[in-house]
Amino acid sequence: MKQKVEVYIPAPLRPYVGNADKVSLEAETVGDAIRALVERYPQLRTQLLDEQGRVRRHVNVFLNDRNVNELGGLEARVRENDRILLLPAIAGGLAIRSSP
């Protein structure tokens, strides 16, 4: 049975969802929620999913503060009012030089 969940959208992905910080959806699993999200916001698809429709390796997915990999992956079942967080890894930084 589908449950109402909220998907929290980090700042770098908000332009793809009309600048919303969260989106309410109905889903049975975490994977269902992600598929529903990219169906509603197709421009988000390339940011989250690879060519085979799998979540990109650099995107971490959390269900109620726990990485879904600890909960059985995208097949983890959701309950009413669960929270899903999509967190793309951030790369880069500033090289620090030591003084001579």
MDAnalysis code that builds the backbone (N, CA, C; Angstrom):
import MDAnalysis as mda
import numpy as np

u = mda.Universe.empty(300, n_residues=100, atom_resindex=np.repeat(np.arange(100), 3), trajectory=True)
u.add_TopologyAttr("name", ["N", "CA", "C"] * 100)
u.add_TopologyAttr("resid", np.arange(1, 101))
u.add_TopologyAttr("resname", ["MET", "LYS", "GLN", "LYS", "VAL", "GLU", "VAL", "TYR", "ILE", "PRO", "ALA", "PRO", "LEU", "ARG", "PRO", "TYR", "VAL", "GLY", "ASN", "ALA", "ASP", "LYS", "VAL", "SER", "LEU", "GLU", "ALA", "GLU", "THR", "VAL", "GLY", "ASP", "ALA", "ILE", "ARG", "ALA", "LEU", "VAL", "GLU", "ARG", "TYR", "PRO", "GLN", "LEU", "ARG", "THR", "GLN", "LEU", "LEU", "ASP", "GLU", "GLN", "GLY", "ARG", "VAL", "ARG", "ARG", "HIS", "VAL", "ASN", "VAL", "PHE", "LEU", "ASN", "ASP", "ARG", "ASN", "VAL", "ASN", "GLU", "LEU", "GLY", "GLY", "LEU", "GLU", "ALA", "ARG", "VAL", "ARG", "GLU", "ASN", "ASP", "ARG", "ILE", "LEU", "LEU", "LEU", "PRO", "ALA", "ILE", "ALA", "GLY", "GLY", "LEU", "ALA", "ILE", "ARG", "SER", "SER", "PRO"])
u.atoms.positions = np.array([
    [0.836, -1.181, 0.000],
    [0.000, 0.000, 0.000],
    [0.883, 1.247, 0.000],
    [0.540, 2.199, -0.814],
    [1.333, 3.429, -0.914],
    [1.154, 4.276, 0.341],
    [2.282, 4.881, 0.729],
    [2.329, 5.743, 1.912],
    [2.769, 7.137, 1.495],
    [2.311, 8.130, 2.227],
    [2.742, 9.502, 1.958],
    [4.122, 9.699, 2.572],
    [5.076, 10.144, 1.751],
    [6.437, 10.415, 2.209],
    [6.856, 11.788, 1.717],
    [7.880, 12.323, 2.344],
    [8.455, 13.588, 1.904],
    [9.882, 13.343, 1.464],
    [10.209, 13.847, 0.281],
    [11.560, 13.754, -0.245],
    [12.185, 15.134, -0.079],
    [13.260, 15.189, 0.703],
    [13.956, 16.447, 0.939],
    [14.977, 16.659, -0.168],
    [14.949, 17.848, -0.738],
    [15.774, 18.181, -1.895],
    [16.898, 19.121, -1.461],
    [18.162, 18.724, -1.655],
    [19.267, 19.618, -1.297],
    [19.355, 20.801, -2.267],
    [19.959, 21.869, -1.815],
    [20.034, 23.116, -2.588],
    [20.504, 22.940, -4.031],
    [21.541, 22.119, -4.321],
    [21.984, 22.014, -5.715],
    [20.935, 21.414, -6.663],
    [19.974, 20.669, -6.123],
    [18.953, 20.038, -6.972],
    [17.636, 20.813, -7.014],
    [17.495, 21.809, -6.191],
    [16.228, 22.548, -6.123],
    [15.819, 23.231, -7.423],
    [16.752, 23.742, -8.242],
    [16.317, 24.344, -9.509],
    [15.557, 23.361, -10.405],
    [15.775, 22.066, -10.222],
    [15.110, 21.061, -11.051],
    [13.709, 20.724, -10.546],
    [13.357, 21.206, -9.351],
    [12.036, 20.919, -8.774],
    [11.313, 22.210, -8.395],
    [11.512, 23.238, -9.187],
    [10.833, 24.505, -8.927],
    [11.267, 25.175, -7.640],
    [12.521, 24.942, -7.243],
    [13.113, 25.517, -6.034],
    [12.473, 25.051, -4.734],
    [11.751, 23.939, -4.777],
    [11.161, 23.382, -3.559],
    [12.241, 22.724, -2.709],
    [12.103, 22.812, -1.384],
    [13.065, 22.137, -0.518],
    [12.604, 20.734, -0.139],
    [11.326, 20.432, -0.399],
    [10.829, 19.074, -0.205],
    [9.632, 18.848, -1.113],
    [9.405, 17.580, -1.432],
    [8.313, 17.193, -2.317],
    [7.564, 16.046, -1.645],
    [6.248, 16.148, -1.554],
    [5.433, 15.076, -0.994],
    [5.003, 14.135, -2.107],
    [5.128, 12.830, -1.840],
    [4.790, 11.799, -2.819],
    [4.121, 10.631, -2.104],
    [3.570, 9.734, -2.898],
    [3.079, 8.477, -2.362],
    [3.896, 7.358, -2.976],
    [4.334, 6.423, -2.135],
    [5.191, 5.336, -2.609],
    [5.106, 4.158, -1.648],
    [5.561, 2.996, -2.132],
    [5.660, 1.812, -1.274],
    [7.093, 1.576, -0.826],
    [8.052, 1.964, -1.683],
    [9.467, 1.779, -1.376],
    [10.221, 3.070, -1.676],
    [11.460, 3.114, -1.244],
    [12.309, 4.274, -1.540],
    [12.475, 4.412, -3.054],
    [12.689, 3.299, -3.737],
    [12.834, 3.327, -5.190],
    [11.592, 3.860, -5.875],
    [10.405, 3.462, -5.382],
    [9.155, 3.995, -5.935],
    [9.104, 5.506, -5.787],
    [9.548, 6.006, -4.639],
    [9.522, 7.453, -4.396],
    [10.443, 8.175, -5.377],
    [11.625, 7.625, -5.618],
    [12.558, 8.259, -6.548],
    [11.996, 8.232, -7.965],
    [11.405, 7.104, -8.352],
    [10.798, 7.027, -9.695],
    [9.645, 8.021, -9.835],
    [8.831, 8.164, -8.798],
    [7.727, 9.128, -8.830],
    [8.258, 10.559, -8.907],
    [9.357, 10.818, -8.217],
    [9.952, 12.153, -8.228],
    [10.445, 12.517, -9.624],
    [11.174, 11.617, -10.279],
    [11.687, 11.952, -11.608],
    [10.590, 11.924, -12.667],
    [9.504, 11.235, -12.379],
    [8.360, 11.292, -13.300],
    [7.690, 12.659, -13.207],
    [7.582, 13.166, -11.998],
    [6.979, 14.488, -11.795],
    [7.901, 15.605, -12.279],
    [9.208, 15.407, -12.101],
    [10.206, 16.415, -12.490],
    [11.227, 15.759, -13.421],
    [10.886, 15.578, -14.703],
    [11.764, 14.859, -15.636],
    [13.164, 15.449, -15.767],
    [13.320, 16.750, -15.594],
    [14.634, 17.371, -15.705],
    [15.575, 16.912, -14.585],
    [15.039, 16.324, -13.549],
    [15.837, 15.817, -12.437],
    [16.430, 14.439, -12.743],
    [15.869, 13.755, -13.718],
    [16.272, 12.375, -14.031],
    [17.777, 12.238, -14.248],
    [18.361, 13.081, -15.091],
    [19.788, 12.937, -15.388],
    [20.668, 13.278, -14.190],
    [20.148, 14.039, -13.256],
    [20.912, 14.374, -12.055],
    [20.951, 13.203, -11.073],
    [19.891, 12.394, -11.054],
    [19.777, 11.314, -10.075],
    [20.039, 9.924, -10.631],
    [19.643, 9.692, -11.889],
    [19.678, 8.340, -12.435],
    [20.655, 8.224, -13.598],
    [21.272, 7.041, -13.715],
    [22.154, 6.795, -14.855],
    [21.328, 6.301, -16.042],
    [22.014, 5.912, -17.106],
    [21.333, 5.503, -18.342],
    [20.490, 4.240, -18.154],
    [20.820, 3.425, -17.154],
    [20.053, 2.203, -16.879],
    [18.925, 2.445, -15.871],
    [18.758, 3.683, -15.431],
    [17.694, 4.003, -14.487],
    [18.055, 3.739, -13.038],
    [19.342, 3.489, -12.767],
    [19.802, 3.273, -11.394],
    [20.265, 4.597, -10.809],
    [20.151, 4.704, -9.487],
    [20.629, 5.913, -8.815],
    [22.130, 6.033, -9.045],
    [22.552, 7.217, -9.454],
    [23.973, 7.450, -9.730],
    [24.806, 7.175, -8.473],
    [26.028, 6.711, -8.698],
    [26.905, 6.332, -7.584],
    [27.204, 7.492, -6.647],
    [27.225, 8.702, -7.157],
    [27.565, 9.847, -6.307],
    [26.373, 10.403, -5.533],
    [25.198, 9.788, -5.681],
    [24.007, 10.243, -4.960],
    [23.744, 9.283, -3.802],
    [23.767, 9.815, -2.595],
    [23.447, 9.025, -1.408],
    [21.978, 9.223, -1.082],
    [21.334, 8.142, -0.687],
    [19.900, 8.187, -0.379],
    [19.722, 7.756, 1.073],
    [19.002, 8.569, 1.823],
    [18.752, 8.294, 3.232],
    [17.254, 8.186, 3.483],
    [16.894, 7.261, 4.347],
    [15.515, 7.107, 4.801],
    [15.525, 7.338, 6.300],
    [14.881, 8.420, 6.729],
    [14.851, 8.764, 8.156],
    [16.247, 8.721, 8.774],
    [17.183, 9.394, 8.164],
    [18.550, 9.550, 8.674],
    [19.416, 8.295, 8.587],
    [18.948, 7.260, 7.909],
    [19.770, 6.055, 7.721],
    [19.993, 5.824, 6.243],
    [21.237, 5.533, 5.882],
    [21.547, 5.246, 4.493],
    [20.741, 4.028, 4.056],
    [20.078, 4.114, 2.911],
    [19.226, 3.001, 2.472],
    [20.027, 1.735, 2.231],
    [21.337, 1.846, 2.013],
    [22.158, 0.652, 1.841],
    [22.153, -0.210, 3.101],
    [21.917, 0.400, 4.248],
    [21.817, -0.323, 5.516],
    [20.433, -0.944, 5.705],
    [19.486, -0.559, 4.871],
    [18.096, -0.968, 5.044],
    [17.584, -1.863, 3.919],
    [18.481, -2.353, 3.077],
    [18.059, -3.204, 1.972],
    [18.013, -2.507, 0.633],
    [18.583, -1.324, 0.539],
    [18.629, -0.609, -0.730],
    [17.317, 0.074, -1.075],
    [17.121, 0.280, -2.367],
    [15.949, 1.032, -2.827],
    [14.648, 0.273, -2.619],
    [14.745, -1.005, -2.290],
    [13.536, -1.781, -2.015],
    [13.069, -1.624, -0.569],
    [13.768, -0.800, 0.199],
    [13.354, -0.546, 1.583],
    [11.946, 0.047, 1.568],
    [11.074, -0.550, 2.356],
    [9.687, -0.102, 2.415],
    [9.583, 1.187, 3.229],
    [8.672, 2.039, 2.819],
    [8.444, 3.292, 3.534],
    [7.148, 3.207, 4.319],
    [7.085, 4.012, 5.361],
    [5.876, 4.130, 6.174],
    [5.356, 5.554, 6.062],
    [4.130, 5.729, 6.448],
    [3.484, 7.039, 6.397],
    [4.363, 8.084, 7.075],
    [4.574, 9.197, 6.371],
    [5.331, 10.361, 6.854],
    [6.827, 10.120, 7.005],
    [7.357, 9.067, 6.377],
    [8.802, 8.891, 6.357],
    [9.438, 10.033, 5.575],
    [10.745, 10.244, 5.834],
    [11.516, 11.277, 5.155],
    [12.621, 10.622, 4.347],
    [12.732, 11.040, 3.106],
    [13.805, 10.573, 2.225],
    [14.662, 11.786, 1.889],
    [15.968, 11.599, 2.006],
    [16.902, 12.677, 1.673],
    [17.806, 12.207, 0.553],
    [17.902, 13.006, -0.487],
    [18.811, 12.756, -1.603],
    [20.015, 13.661, -1.398],
    [21.199, 13.068, -1.349],
    [22.383, 13.850, -1.035],
    [23.498, 13.554, -2.024],
    [23.635, 14.416, -3.063],
    [24.739, 14.216, -4.002],
    [26.067, 14.500, -3.312],
    [27.058, 13.677, -3.597],
    [28.395, 13.907, -3.048],
    [28.958, 15.178, -3.665],
    [29.660, 15.925, -2.877],
    [30.276, 17.160, -3.343],
    [31.763, 16.895, -3.513],
    [32.280, 17.264, -4.665],
    [33.715, 17.086, -4.927],
    [34.371, 18.447, -5.026],
    [35.657, 18.432, -4.911],
    [36.394, 19.680, -5.064],
    [36.995, 20.123, -3.752],
    [37.380, 21.348, -3.703],
    [37.989, 21.874, -2.497],
    [39.128, 22.793, -2.842],
    [39.817, 23.212, -1.860],
    [40.906, 24.163, -2.025],
    [42.200, 23.523, -1.525],
    [43.187, 23.524, -2.358],
    [44.489, 22.988, -1.950],
    [45.122, 23.974, -0.970],
    [45.683, 23.435, 0.078],
    [46.326, 24.279, 1.074],
    [47.824, 24.111, 0.947],
    [48.530, 25.220, 0.807],
    [49.989, 25.188, 0.684],
    [50.592, 25.579, 2.026],
    [51.643, 24.898, 2.366],
    [52.348, 25.292, 3.588],
    [53.403, 26.338, 3.214],
    [53.695, 27.196, 4.137],
    [54.702, 28.235, 3.894],
    [56.090, 27.615, 3.932],
    [57.027, 28.124, 3.094],
    [58.397, 27.600, 3.107],
    [59.125, 27.935, 4.376],
])
